[in-house]
Amino acid sequence: MTDQPNTFQPTDLTYGSYLKVPELLSLQQLQSQPPHHDEMLFIVIHQAYELWFKLILFELENAMSYMAQRQVLRAHHFMRRVVEIQKLLVSQIHILETMTPIEFLGFRGHLNPASGFQSFQFRELEFLAGLVDESYYDHFVEQSGLSSLRQRATQPGLWACFQALLIDLDHLQAPVLSNDPAPGPERERLLQVLVALYEHPEAHMDLYMLAEALVDFDTQLGLWRFHHVSVVERVIGARVGTGGSSGAGYLRSTLQKRCFPMLLEARTRLGGGGTPGYGGTTVSPSRGCPFHP
């Protein structure tokens, strides 16, 4: 027994071969000529984002699969993992602030007309979270990305899976298809169930924890949007985006997006006050709802 690692044979699996490190390190191909120093930073950060997006999608699918199997705590476990990744994404964006505005302008022109707007994995993430917007299809040239996005639009997302879980556990009669349904009986019935869950979390702590993990996911996505637009404004001001959008102006317009507004509205209804909230409807006290003791 020694403190030294084993001697490897040429056919053995190695760290580099397992992680495909040579291939990974060959993917940072600068467009600027002569190569601008900070373009490497820009590429690595965005490639790292795409890898994290891939893992987020993988874990969200896992969480939804566990919801379908009624394994609530396992679904919660993977939602919490996603939230921790999101926290990393929020801090990672600020590395770009080490690049001065004039340094970014030194290679920014070589990026046209490519744009982060075209990150199909981020759009998949939004679609899976219920923020389906088919107008994004027009911005994708790569057919593989477009096909993935169209497929996401037809599949049940997080909110649909959470409601299906409530139905499977006999807490809800029928799903409400929209993340933010119009005022009416369906919205009120769902809100009554959610209010009861929040008023009596001890009755079904696993479901309460999962609901809160969804809220954390929504919150972290909103924080990422805010930090993203702040960094963009700091680096390029009010310049038009490389893809032709209004840049920071467009990004600011996305700050009000919410994935699960019903979970936020339920908070407004706590205590049976029945005051109008996100949807403008009122909900009576939760007497007789499945979570009420």
HUZINOR-V391384 format. One record per residue. N is the residue number from 1. RES is the residue in one letter. SS is DSSP state (2 for helix, 1 for strand, 0 for the rest). PSI is psi in whole degrees, -180 to 180 (NA if undefined). Layout:
# HUZINOR-V391384
N_RES_SS_PSI + N_RES_SS_PSI
This chain:
# HUZINOR-V391384
1_M_0_120 + 2_T_0_169 + 3_D_0_-3 + 4_Q_0_147 + 5_P_0_162 + 6_N_0_158 + 7_T_0_124 + 8_F_0_148 + 9_Q_0_155 + 10_P_0_-27 + 11_T_0_-4 + 12_D_0_150 + 13_L_0_131 + 14_T_0_169 + 15_Y_2_-47 + 16_G_2_-41 + 17_S_2_-36 + 18_Y_2_-45 + 19_L_2_0 + 20_K_0_44 + 21_V_2_-45 + 22_P_2_-43 + 23_E_2_-41 + 24_L_2_-42 + 25_L_2_-10 + 26_S_0_-3 + 27_L_0_-3 + 28_Q_0_87 + 29_Q_0_108 + 30_L_0_142 + 31_Q_0_-23 + 32_S_0_143 + 33_Q_0_117 + 34_P_0_158 + 35_P_0_128 + 36_H_0_135 + 37_H_2_-46 + 38_D_2_-6 + 39_E_2_-32 + 40_M_2_-45 + 41_L_2_-47 + 42_F_2_-44 + 43_I_2_-47 + 44_V_2_-43 + 45_I_2_-45 + 46_H_2_-33 + 47_Q_2_-38 + 48_A_2_-40 + 49_Y_2_-45 + 50_E_2_-35 + 51_L_2_-42 + 52_W_2_-39 + 53_F_2_-41 + 54_K_2_-44 + 55_L_2_-39 + 56_I_2_-48 + 57_L_2_-41 + 58_F_2_-45 + 59_E_2_-33 + 60_L_2_-40 + 61_E_2_-39 + 62_N_2_-45 + 63_A_2_-42 + 64_M_2_-35 + 65_S_2_-41 + 66_Y_2_-33 + 67_M_2_-42 + 68_A_2_-26 + 69_Q_0_6 + 70_R_0_20 + 71_Q_0_80 + 72_V_2_-44 + 73_L_2_-34 + 74_R_2_-41 + 75_A_2_-42 + 76_H_2_-42 + 77_H_2_-46 + 78_F_2_-28 + 79_M_2_-39 + 80_R_2_-37 + 81_R_2_-43 + 82_V_2_-42 + 83_V_2_-40 + 84_E_2_-38 + 85_I_2_-42 + 86_Q_2_-38 + 87_K_2_-39 + 88_L_2_-40 + 89_L_2_-37 + 90_V_2_-44 + 91_S_2_-33 + 92_Q_2_-34 + 93_I_2_-27 + 94_H_2_-11 + 95_I_2_-30 + 96_L_2_-22 + 97_E_2_-10 + 98_T_2_-5 + 99_M_0_122 + 100_T_0_156 + 101_P_2_-41 + 102_I_2_-31 + 103_E_2_-40 + 104_F_2_-40 + 105_L_2_-19 + 106_G_2_-23 + 107_F_2_-5 + 108_R_2_-38 + 109_G_2_-24 + 110_H_2_-9 + 111_L_2_-20 + 112_N_0_143 + 113_P_0_20 + 114_A_0_151 + 115_S_0_149 + 116_G_2_-19 + 117_F_2_-26 + 118_Q_2_13 + 119_S_0_98 + 120_F_2_-26 + 121_Q_2_-38 + 122_F_2_-39 + 123_R_2_-37 + 124_E_2_-42 + 125_L_2_-45 + 126_E_2_-46 + 127_F_2_-44 + 128_L_2_-30 + 129_A_0_6 + 130_G_0_-1 + 131_L_0_66 + 132_V_0_124 + 133_D_0_101 + 134_E_2_-10 + 135_S_2_-19 + 136_Y_2_-21 + 137_Y_2_-33 + 138_D_2_-12 + 139_H_2_4 + 140_F_0_125 + 141_V_0_-42 + 142_E_0_121 + 143_Q_2_-30 + 144_S_2_-44 + 145_G_2_-42 + 146_L_2_-41 + 147_S_2_-41 + 148_S_2_-40 + 149_L_2_-43 + 150_R_2_-38 + 151_Q_2_-41 + 152_R_2_-36 + 153_A_2_-22 + 154_T_2_-7 + 155_Q_0_152 + 156_P_0_137 + 157_G_0_-169 + 158_L_2_-44 + 159_W_2_-40 + 160_A_2_-40 + 161_C_2_-37 + 162_F_2_-43 + 163_Q_2_-39 + 164_A_2_-36 + 165_L_2_-43 + 166_L_2_-38 + 167_I_2_-45 + 168_D_2_-32 + 169_L_0_11 + 170_D_0_32 + 171_H_0_-16 + 172_L_0_142 + 173_Q_0_-46 + 174_A_0_150 + 175_P_0_156 + 176_V_0_116 + 177_L_0_-38 + 178_S_0_147 + 179_N_0_-27 + 180_D_0_73 + 181_P_0_159 + 182_A_0_154 + 183_P_0_139 + 184_G_0_-179 + 185_P_2_-40 + 186_E_2_-45 + 187_R_2_-43 + 188_E_2_-41 + 189_R_2_-44 + 190_L_2_-40 + 191_L_2_-37 + 192_Q_2_-41 + 193_V_2_-45 + 194_L_2_-41 + 195_V_2_-43 + 196_A_2_-40 + 197_L_2_-42 + 198_Y_2_-28 + 199_E_2_-26 + 200_H_0_62 + 201_P_2_-29 + 202_E_2_-22 + 203_A_2_-33 + 204_H_2_71 + 205_M_2_-34 + 206_D_2_-44 + 207_L_2_-39 + 208_Y_2_-45 + 209_M_2_-39 + 210_L_2_-43 + 211_A_2_-42 + 212_E_2_-32 + 213_A_2_-37 + 214_L_2_-41 + 215_V_2_-41 + 216_D_2_-42 + 217_F_2_-48 + 218_D_2_-44 + 219_T_2_-45 + 220_Q_2_-35 + 221_L_2_-42 + 222_G_2_-40 + 223_L_2_-41 + 224_W_2_-42 + 225_R_2_-45 + 226_F_2_-48 + 227_H_2_-35 + 228_H_2_-51 + 229_V_2_-33 + 230_S_2_-42 + 231_V_2_-42 + 232_V_2_-46 + 233_E_2_-38 + 234_R_2_-35 + 235_V_2_-41 + 236_I_2_1 + 237_G_0_-131 + 238_A_0_22 + 239_R_0_154 + 240_V_0_143 + 241_G_0_157 + 242_T_0_-26 + 243_G_0_2 + 244_G_0_-3 + 245_S_0_177 + 246_S_0_9 + 247_G_0_-123 + 248_A_2_-32 + 249_G_2_-45 + 250_Y_2_-46 + 251_L_2_-38 + 252_R_2_-32 + 253_S_2_-15 + 254_T_0_-4 + 255_L_0_-20 + 256_Q_0_-1 + 257_K_0_136 + 258_R_0_135 + 259_C_0_-38 + 260_F_0_65 + 261_P_2_-25 + 262_M_2_-34 + 263_L_2_-30 + 264_L_2_-39 + 265_E_2_-33 + 266_A_2_-33 + 267_R_2_-37 + 268_T_2_-28 + 269_R_2_-6 + 270_L_0_142 + 271_G_0_1 + 272_G_0_18 + 273_G_0_-31 + 274_G_0_29 + 275_T_0_146 + 276_P_0_145 + 277_G_0_-135 + 278_Y_0_-39 + 279_G_0_-2 + 280_G_0_6 + 281_T_0_170 + 282_T_0_152 + 283_V_0_132 + 284_S_0_165 + 285_P_0_158 + 286_S_0_20 + 287_R_0_127 + 288_G_0_-5 + 289_C_0_160 + 290_P_0_-22 + 291_F_0_-8 + 292_H_0_129 + 293_P_0_NA
